């Protein structure tokens, strides 16, 4: 089970950190990702982190977002900065190994 949290409203240029807490005992072996989906559009990869801490980022978030994990807390994070109105979408946590989605969390960037 994946429990995402941390969404909310922020002004353009602001920051927000999303968290995704996973249940189970094998979290440290999991490859995890954050996706996002705007209304009427396909879900798109934002960032991923594997079990050896290698990360990938979509071009549209490079330099602004950072994915990280805390295996002791079974949690993956998405630190978002320099947020833009275009970042206003629902963000989803994804367990790559289990092909399992968490529930979404809405981020709204607006002045």
C-alpha positions as CSV (number, residue, x, y, z in Angstrom):
1,X,0.0,0.0,0.0
2,X,1.2,3.5,-0.9
3,X,0.0,6.6,1.0
4,X,0.8,9.9,-0.6
5,X,0.6,13.2,1.2
6,X,1.9,16.7,1.1
7,X,-0.1,18.2,-1.7
8,X,-1.6,21.6,-1.4
9,X,-1.7,25.1,-2.7
10,X,1.4,27.2,-3.2
11,X,2.3,30.4,-5.0
12,X,4.4,30.4,-8.2
13,X,8.0,30.1,-7.3
14,X,7.2,28.4,-4.1
15,X,8.2,24.9,-2.8
16,X,6.4,21.8,-1.6
17,X,7.5,18.4,-0.6
18,X,5.4,15.3,-1.3
19,X,5.8,12.1,0.7
20,X,4.8,8.5,-0.1
21,X,4.8,6.0,2.7
22,X,4.9,2.4,1.7
23,X,3.8,-0.6,3.7
24,X,5.8,-3.9,3.8
25,X,9.2,-5.0,4.8
26,X,11.1,-4.9,1.5
27,X,10.9,-1.2,0.7
28,X,14.7,-0.8,0.4
29,X,14.7,-3.1,-2.6
30,X,12.0,-1.3,-4.4
31,X,12.3,1.0,-7.4
32,X,9.9,3.9,-6.8
33,X,8.7,6.8,-8.9
34,X,6.5,9.9,-9.0
35,X,4.1,10.5,-11.9
36,X,1.7,13.2,-12.5
37,X,-1.5,13.6,-14.5
38,X,-3.3,16.6,-15.7
39,X,-7.0,16.4,-16.6
40,X,-7.5,14.9,-20.1
41,X,-3.8,14.0,-20.4
42,X,-1.8,10.9,-20.0
43,X,0.0,10.2,-16.8
44,X,3.7,11.2,-17.2
45,X,6.8,10.3,-15.3
46,X,8.2,13.0,-13.1
47,X,11.1,11.2,-11.4
48,X,12.3,7.8,-10.3
49,X,14.7,6.4,-7.8
50,X,15.9,2.9,-7.6
51,X,17.2,0.7,-4.8
52,X,20.8,1.9,-5.3
53,X,19.7,5.6,-5.3
54,X,20.1,6.2,-9.0
55,X,17.6,8.8,-10.1
56,X,16.0,10.0,-13.3
57,X,14.0,13.1,-14.0
58,X,11.7,14.4,-16.7
59,X,13.2,17.3,-18.5
60,X,10.4,19.6,-17.3
61,X,11.4,19.2,-13.7
62,X,15.2,18.9,-13.9
63,X,16.9,21.4,-11.6
64,X,13.6,22.1,-9.8
65,X,12.5,18.8,-8.3
66,X,14.5,16.2,-6.2
67,X,13.4,12.7,-5.5
68,X,14.8,10.9,-2.5
69,X,14.0,8.1,-0.1
70,X,14.3,7.1,3.5
71,X,14.4,3.4,3.7
72,X,14.1,3.5,7.5
73,X,10.7,5.2,7.1
74,X,9.7,3.3,4.0
75,X,9.1,6.6,2.4
76,X,10.0,8.3,-0.9
77,X,9.9,12.1,-1.2
78,X,9.5,14.6,-4.0
79,X,10.9,18.0,-3.2
80,X,9.5,20.5,-5.6
81,X,10.8,24.0,-5.9
82,X,10.4,27.0,-8.3
83,X,6.9,25.7,-8.8
84,X,5.0,26.9,-11.9
85,X,1.3,27.1,-12.7
86,X,1.9,24.2,-15.2
87,X,2.9,22.0,-12.2
88,X,-0.8,22.2,-11.1
89,X,-1.7,18.5,-11.4
90,X,-2.3,15.4,-9.4
91,X,0.9,13.6,-8.4
92,X,1.0,9.8,-8.0
93,X,3.4,7.6,-6.2
94,X,4.3,4.4,-8.1
95,X,5.9,1.1,-7.0
96,X,7.8,0.1,-10.2
97,X,8.5,-3.5,-9.1
98,X,4.9,-4.2,-8.1
99,X,3.3,-2.0,-10.8
100,X,1.2,-0.5,-8.0
101,X,-0.1,3.0,-7.8
102,X,-0.8,5.0,-4.7
103,X,-3.6,7.5,-4.5
104,X,-3.0,10.9,-6.0
105,X,-2.3,14.1,-4.2
106,X,-3.2,17.4,-5.8
107,X,-0.7,20.3,-6.1
108,X,-2.1,23.7,-7.0
109,X,0.3,26.5,-8.0
110,X,-1.5,29.8,-8.2
111,X,-1.2,33.4,-7.2
